[in-house]
Amino acid sequence: MKSLRQRHKPWADEFIEEHGHIFIPNPTENKGNWTKVFGNHNPIHLEIGTGKGQFIIGMAKQYPNVNFIGLEVSKSVIVNAGEKLLQEELPNVKLILADANMLLDYFSNNEISELYLNFSDPWPKNRHAKRRLTFHTFLKQYEEILQRDKSIVFKTDNRKLFEYSLVSMSQFGMCLDDVTLDLHELCDETNVKTEYEEKFSTKGQPIYRVKARFEVK
């Protein structure tokens, strides 16, 4: 998610520990066994940078036969998603406090059926390009954990990050199946908005989206 200053929440550790049915404390222990965590063999979708959880909760409601994992690196942010989940009965959502650089430690090859990148930090300076979630080292990890011919769905309000991502994905050999320069102009009723998306779209800011997949080798 975009970088915003978050107030330190001294209660966050205790909250996460108390709600083990929502937060998975040691994701490395579940590598290759996420179906056991959910207790079924439904497809598993992963959101990287789940933020305050509006998107993943909305998706879980819309698709009850899909399992969703929300990964977030900020403890002070992910507890907001946890608080929202406490108000819902959604057994198909789990949250992990983890670093996206370590995806291969958390998931086995072909374990994920869809991957979402929503309003990721643009890291605008060139020297920080390797931190962008569409940098080639991240794409390599996604290729490992994503099932063949399944999609990455990337949404952003940042035009430069979007253009960079299209180039990065293309150079990696990905197929760009759906490139949209103004998502809300399409009136896509299946689209679930994030908190950022609601904020920016109400101000008339276009939302860019691409659905991309790795070619089957």
BATOR-300849 format. One record per residue (C-alpha): residue in three letters; z, x, y. Coordinates in pm, 1 decimal, padded with zeros to 6 digits, always signed. Example, Ala and Ser with C-alpha at 12.3 -4.5 7.8 and 13.67 -1.06 7.14 Angstrom:
<pts>
(pt ALA,(+00780.0,+01230.0,-00450.0))
(pt SER,(+00714.0,+01367.0,-00106.0))
</pts>
This chain:
<pts>
(pt MET,(+00000.0,+00000.0,+00000.0))
(pt LYS,(-00028.4,+00103.0,+00363.4))
(pt SER,(+00252.8,+00315.0,+00494.9))
(pt LEU,(+00513.8,+00114.1,+00680.1))
(pt ARG,(+00863.2,+00222.1,+00761.5))
(pt GLN,(+01096.8,+00050.6,+00520.9))
(pt ARG,(+01465.6,+00013.7,+00574.7))
(pt HIS,(+01671.2,+00193.2,+00316.4))
(pt LYS,(+01826.9,-00055.5,+00077.0))
(pt PRO,(+02143.9,+00096.8,-00070.4))
(pt TRP,(+02165.9,-00189.3,-00318.4))
(pt ALA,(+01818.6,-00126.0,-00463.3))
(pt ASP,(+01928.6,+00088.0,-00760.4))
(pt GLU,(+02186.5,-00165.4,-00871.5))
(pt PHE,(+01943.8,-00453.1,-00825.0))
(pt ILE,(+01677.1,-00285.1,-01038.2))
(pt GLU,(+01928.8,-00197.0,-01308.5))
(pt GLU,(+02067.2,-00551.4,-01321.2))
(pt HIS,(+01728.0,-00713.8,-01368.3))
(pt GLY,(+01583.1,-00531.4,-01664.8))
(pt HIS,(+01377.7,-00836.8,-01760.2))
(pt ILE,(+01168.3,-00772.8,-01446.9))
(pt PHE,(+01185.0,-00395.6,-01393.2))
(pt ILE,(+01081.7,-00154.8,-01669.8))
(pt PRO,(+01299.8,+00153.7,-01607.9))
(pt ASN,(+01119.0,+00408.3,-01826.2))
(pt PRO,(+00746.6,+00327.4,-01840.1))
(pt THR,(+00669.3,+00645.4,-02033.9))
(pt GLU,(+00857.3,+00500.2,-02331.2))
(pt ASN,(+00615.9,+00205.4,-02343.5))
(pt LYS,(+00291.2,+00400.4,-02341.5))
(pt GLY,(+00064.0,+00234.1,-02594.7))
(pt ASN,(+00319.5,-00040.7,-02658.7))
(pt TRP,(+00298.1,-00269.5,-02357.9))
(pt THR,(+00206.7,-00562.6,-02581.5))
(pt LYS,(+00557.8,-00534.8,-02728.5))
(pt VAL,(+00710.3,-00543.7,-02379.7))
(pt PHE,(+00539.7,-00876.2,-02312.7))
(pt GLY,(+00574.3,-01003.7,-02668.5))
(pt ASN,(+00207.7,-01100.3,-02701.2))
(pt HIS,(-00142.6,-00955.1,-02716.6))
(pt ASN,(-00276.3,-01104.5,-02394.2))
(pt PRO,(-00487.6,-00883.0,-02166.5))
(pt ILE,(-00289.9,-00652.8,-01937.8))
(pt HIS,(-00383.9,-00620.5,-01570.8))
(pt LEU,(-00238.5,-00346.0,-01351.0))
(pt GLU,(-00189.1,-00351.4,-00974.5))
(pt ILE,(-00130.9,-00010.3,-00817.7))
(pt GLY,(+00066.9,-00044.2,-00495.5))
(pt THR,(+00210.4,-00387.5,-00562.1))
(pt GLY,(+00409.3,-00390.8,-00239.3))
(pt LYS,(+00619.5,-00702.4,-00182.9))
(pt GLY,(+00457.8,-00882.1,-00474.9))
(pt GLN,(+00269.9,-01174.6,-00324.3))
(pt PHE,(-00057.9,-01085.0,-00495.1))
(pt ILE,(+00075.5,-01018.0,-00842.7))
(pt ILE,(+00291.6,-01330.9,-00840.4))
(pt GLY,(-00001.0,-01541.5,-00725.7))
(pt MET,(-00223.0,-01394.8,-00995.7))
(pt ALA,(+00040.4,-01451.1,-01264.8))
(pt LYS,(+00062.1,-01818.0,-01167.1))
(pt GLN,(-00314.9,-01856.3,-01164.2))
(pt TYR,(-00364.9,-01676.1,-01496.0))
(pt PRO,(-00065.7,-01748.3,-01724.1))
(pt ASN,(-00247.0,-01605.0,-02026.4))
(pt VAL,(-00278.0,-01262.2,-01865.2))
(pt ASN,(+00003.6,-01006.5,-01844.4))
(pt PHE,(+00049.9,-00830.2,-01512.0))
(pt ILE,(+00215.2,-00498.0,-01434.6))
(pt GLY,(+00291.8,-00408.6,-01073.6))
(pt LEU,(+00334.1,-00039.7,-00997.7))
(pt GLU,(+00497.3,+00065.2,-00672.0))
(pt VAL,(+00626.3,+00406.2,-00563.1))
(pt SER,(+00866.5,+00278.4,-00295.1))
(pt LYS,(+01201.5,+00155.1,-00419.7))
(pt SER,(+01274.5,-00024.6,-00091.6))
(pt VAL,(+00948.3,-00218.1,-00124.3))
(pt ILE,(+00945.8,-00304.7,-00493.3))
(pt VAL,(+01284.1,-00475.8,-00474.3))
(pt ASN,(+01123.5,-00730.8,-00241.6))
(pt ALA,(+00881.3,-00816.4,-00521.8))
(pt GLY,(+01174.9,-00834.7,-00761.0))
(pt GLU,(+01358.6,-01080.1,-00536.1))
(pt LYS,(+01053.5,-01303.8,-00526.9))
(pt LEU,(+01019.2,-01291.9,-00903.7))
(pt LEU,(+01378.0,-01406.8,-00945.0))
(pt GLN,(+01272.3,-01733.8,-00784.6))
(pt GLU,(+00992.8,-01781.8,-01037.8))
(pt GLU,(+00972.7,-01821.0,-01413.2))
(pt LEU,(+00692.0,-01578.0,-01482.6))
(pt PRO,(+00737.9,-01391.4,-01810.7))
(pt ASN,(+00388.9,-01244.5,-01766.6))
(pt VAL,(+00493.2,-01009.6,-01482.1))
(pt LYS,(+00671.9,-00675.5,-01509.2))
(pt LEU,(+00737.1,-00418.3,-01234.5))
(pt ILE,(+00760.9,-00042.4,-01258.7))
(pt LEU,(+00887.5,+00199.8,-00996.1))
(pt ALA,(+00649.4,+00486.2,-01055.9))
(pt ASP,(+00394.1,+00728.7,-00914.2))
(pt ALA,(+00024.1,+00651.7,-00959.3))
(pt ASN,(-00041.4,+01022.1,-01011.6))
(pt MET,(+00121.5,+00988.8,-01353.1))
(pt LEU,(-00071.7,+00693.4,-01497.1))
(pt LEU,(-00166.2,+00878.9,-01813.7))
(pt ASP,(+00204.0,+00914.4,-01891.5))
(pt TYR,(+00252.2,+00537.3,-01873.4))
(pt PHE,(-00059.4,+00395.1,-02037.9))
(pt SER,(-00276.1,+00481.2,-02336.8))
(pt ASN,(-00654.0,+00488.7,-02346.6))
(pt ASN,(-00809.9,+00144.7,-02302.4))
(pt GLU,(-00470.7,-00025.1,-02262.2))
(pt ILE,(-00553.5,-00196.2,-01930.6))
(pt SER,(-00805.2,-00480.6,-01897.9))
(pt GLU,(-00831.5,-00493.1,-01516.9))
(pt LEU,(-00704.9,-00278.4,-01232.9))
(pt TYR,(-00632.7,-00380.6,-00872.1))
(pt LEU,(-00612.2,-00160.9,-00564.5))
(pt ASN,(-00504.6,-00372.3,-00268.4))
(pt PHE,(-00484.6,-00237.7,+00085.2))
(pt SER,(-00405.5,+00114.5,-00022.7))
(pt ASP,(-00294.4,+00375.3,+00228.5))
(pt PRO,(-00618.3,+00507.5,+00386.5))
(pt TRP,(-00488.1,+00862.3,+00438.7))
(pt PRO,(-00740.5,+00907.1,+00723.1))
(pt LYS,(-00717.6,+01285.2,+00762.3))
(pt ASN,(-00970.4,+01478.1,+00556.2))
(pt ARG,(-00707.5,+01717.0,+00424.0))
(pt HIS,(-00529.3,+01420.5,+00267.8))
(pt ALA,(-00836.3,+01282.9,+00088.1))
(pt LYS,(-00692.5,+01372.8,-00253.0))
(pt ARG,(-00411.8,+01122.1,-00191.8))
(pt ARG,(-00650.3,+00828.5,-00158.3))
(pt LEU,(-00636.3,+00602.7,-00462.4))
(pt THR,(-01016.2,+00616.4,-00491.5))
(pt PHE,(-01029.2,+00997.7,-00496.6))
(pt HIS,(-01203.6,+01130.9,-00807.3))
(pt THR,(-00881.2,+01249.5,-00974.9))
(pt PHE,(-00745.7,+00894.7,-00962.8))
(pt LEU,(-01077.5,+00752.2,-01082.6))
(pt LYS,(-01056.0,+00985.4,-01381.9))
(pt GLN,(-00718.4,+00839.3,-01474.7))
(pt TYR,(-00845.0,+00483.1,-01433.3))
(pt GLU,(-01137.0,+00562.9,-01661.7))
(pt GLU,(-00894.2,+00671.5,-01932.4))
(pt ILE,(-00662.8,+00369.0,-01926.2))
(pt LEU,(-00918.7,+00096.4,-01848.3))
(pt GLN,(-01102.3,-00077.8,-02129.2))
(pt ARG,(-01473.8,-00016.1,-02147.2))
(pt ASP,(-01685.9,-00229.4,-01916.5))
(pt LYS,(-01377.3,-00370.4,-01737.8))
(pt SER,(-01337.9,-00367.1,-01361.2))
(pt ILE,(-01149.3,-00209.1,-01077.0))
(pt VAL,(-01110.5,-00454.7,-00789.8))
(pt PHE,(-01054.4,-00280.6,-00458.1))
(pt LYS,(-00971.8,-00464.1,-00134.1))
(pt THR,(-00907.5,-00319.9,+00210.8))
(pt ASP,(-00932.4,-00396.1,+00580.5))
(pt ASN,(-01018.4,-00031.8,+00654.8))
(pt ARG,(-01393.8,+00013.1,+00691.8))
(pt LYS,(-01386.4,+00393.2,+00667.5))
(pt LEU,(-01175.4,+00387.9,+00352.5))
(pt PHE,(-01408.6,+00127.0,+00204.6))
(pt GLU,(-01717.6,+00336.9,+00277.8))
(pt TYR,(-01546.8,+00646.2,+00138.9))
(pt SER,(-01450.4,+00456.5,-00175.9))
(pt LEU,(-01803.5,+00327.8,-00237.1))
(pt VAL,(-01934.3,+00684.1,-00216.0))
(pt SER,(-01654.1,+00822.6,-00433.3))
(pt MET,(-01707.9,+00558.6,-00701.7))
(pt SER,(-02085.3,+00603.0,-00694.6))
(pt GLN,(-02059.4,+00980.2,-00723.2))
(pt PHE,(-01827.1,+00934.5,-01019.2))
(pt GLY,(-02101.8,+00733.0,-01189.6))
(pt MET,(-01943.9,+00390.6,-01155.9))
(pt CYS,(-02140.5,+00066.9,-01135.0))
(pt LEU,(-02075.3,-00129.7,-00815.9))
(pt ASP,(-02117.0,-00486.8,-00935.7))
(pt ASP,(-02000.9,-00677.4,-00630.0))
(pt VAL,(-01978.4,-00534.9,-00278.8))
(pt THR,(-01850.3,-00776.3,-00015.0))
(pt LEU,(-01823.2,-00694.2,+00355.5))
(pt ASP,(-01642.5,-01013.8,+00453.8))
(pt LEU,(-01452.5,-01156.3,+00160.0))
(pt HIS,(-01315.8,-01465.3,+00332.2))
(pt GLU,(-01657.6,-01568.2,+00457.2))
(pt LEU,(-01737.3,-01633.9,+00090.7))
(pt CYS,(-01455.0,-01890.4,+00062.6))
(pt ASP,(-01372.0,-01759.2,-00284.9))
(pt GLU,(-01109.2,-02004.3,-00409.7))
(pt THR,(-01004.5,-01769.1,-00690.2))
(pt ASN,(-00910.0,-01494.8,-00444.2))
(pt VAL,(-00534.7,-01437.4,-00422.1))
(pt LYS,(-00426.8,-01289.2,-00088.9))
(pt THR,(-00177.9,-01010.8,-00035.5))
(pt GLU,(+00066.9,-01010.8,+00255.6))
(pt TYR,(-00160.6,-00770.6,+00445.1))
(pt GLU,(-00466.2,-00979.0,+00369.9))
(pt GLU,(-00311.1,-01292.1,+00518.7))
(pt LYS,(-00202.3,-01101.3,+00827.4))
(pt PHE,(-00537.5,-00938.4,+00897.6))
(pt SER,(-00764.2,-01226.3,+00800.5))
(pt THR,(-00585.1,-01466.1,+01036.7))
(pt LYS,(-00666.3,-01220.4,+01315.9))
(pt GLY,(-01034.2,-01231.2,+01222.4))
(pt GLN,(-01037.4,-00887.9,+01061.9))
(pt PRO,(-01301.8,-00872.1,+00786.5))
(pt ILE,(-01173.0,-00793.1,+00439.7))
(pt TYR,(-01387.0,-00563.0,+00227.0))
(pt ARG,(-01396.6,-00587.0,-00150.8))
(pt VAL,(-01576.2,-00410.5,-00431.2))
(pt LYS,(-01568.9,-00476.2,-00803.6))
(pt ALA,(-01663.6,-00160.9,-00989.5))
(pt ARG,(-01668.9,-00049.3,-01350.2))
(pt PHE,(-01725.2,+00266.4,-01547.0))
(pt GLU,(-02047.3,+00288.6,-01741.8))
(pt VAL,(-02007.8,+00262.6,-02116.6))
(pt LYS,(-02083.9,+00604.2,-02263.0))
</pts>
